[in-house]
Amino acid sequence: MTFSLSPGHVGDAPAGRELLKSFENNGWEGTQVIMDKAYEGDETRQLIVDLGMGPVVPPKSNRPRPWQYDKELYKK
């Protein structure tokens, strides 16, 4: 488990992407990244895919084209 603290006035998703970038080339390919809807943006999900990981995040209800995700893994 890894975490990062960011100032309260900074958005979660940009700070989360910076944390994810630290996993590049560190043997995390194939890992499932479980996130809440605050991180479901296209940029964050694409970064995870580019890093060889799998995003597990539900789409927000207003997404015009929602995607499938592993609901059981997300619940755990």
NORQUILIN-V644377 format. One record per pair of residues at least 12 apart in sequence whose ideal C-beta (glycine too) atoms are under 8 Angstrom apart, sorted by sequence separation. I is the first residue (numbers start at 0). GAP is how many residues later the second one is. D is the distance in whole Angstrom. If there is no record, write none. Layout:
i=I gap=GAP d=D
i=I gap=GAP d=D
This chain:
i=3 gap=12 d=8
i=44 gap=12 d=7
i=56 gap=12 d=6
i=19 gap=13 d=7
i=55 gap=13 d=5
i=57 gap=13 d=8
i=3 gap=14 d=7
i=54 gap=14 d=7
i=55 gap=14 d=5
i=3 gap=15 d=5
i=32 gap=15 d=5
i=2 gap=16 d=8
i=57 gap=16 d=7
i=1 gap=17 d=7
i=39 gap=17 d=5
i=55 gap=17 d=5
i=56 gap=17 d=8
i=38 gap=18 d=6
i=39 gap=18 d=7
i=55 gap=18 d=5
i=15 gap=19 d=8
i=39 gap=19 d=6
i=1 gap=20 d=8
i=32 gap=20 d=5
i=34 gap=20 d=7
i=36 gap=20 d=7
i=39 gap=20 d=6
i=31 gap=21 d=7
i=32 gap=21 d=7
i=34 gap=21 d=7
i=35 gap=21 d=7
i=36 gap=21 d=6
i=28 gap=22 d=7
i=29 gap=22 d=7
i=30 gap=22 d=5
i=31 gap=22 d=5
i=32 gap=22 d=6
i=33 gap=22 d=5
i=34 gap=22 d=4
i=36 gap=22 d=8
i=15 gap=23 d=5
i=27 gap=23 d=7
i=28 gap=23 d=4
i=29 gap=23 d=7
i=30 gap=23 d=7
i=32 gap=23 d=6
i=33 gap=23 d=7
i=36 gap=23 d=5
i=39 gap=23 d=8
i=19 gap=24 d=8
i=27 gap=24 d=7
i=28 gap=24 d=7
i=29 gap=24 d=7
i=31 gap=24 d=5
i=32 gap=24 d=8
i=12 gap=25 d=6
i=27 gap=25 d=6
i=11 gap=26 d=5
i=12 gap=26 d=5
i=16 gap=26 d=7
i=20 gap=26 d=7
i=11 gap=27 d=7
i=16 gap=27 d=6
i=19 gap=27 d=6
i=23 gap=27 d=6
i=12 gap=28 d=6
i=15 gap=28 d=6
i=19 gap=28 d=6
i=22 gap=28 d=6
i=12 gap=30 d=8
i=16 gap=30 d=6
i=20 gap=30 d=8
i=22 gap=30 d=7
i=12 gap=31 d=5
i=19 gap=31 d=7
i=31 gap=38 d=7
i=33 gap=39 d=7
i=33 gap=40 d=6
i=31 gap=41 d=6
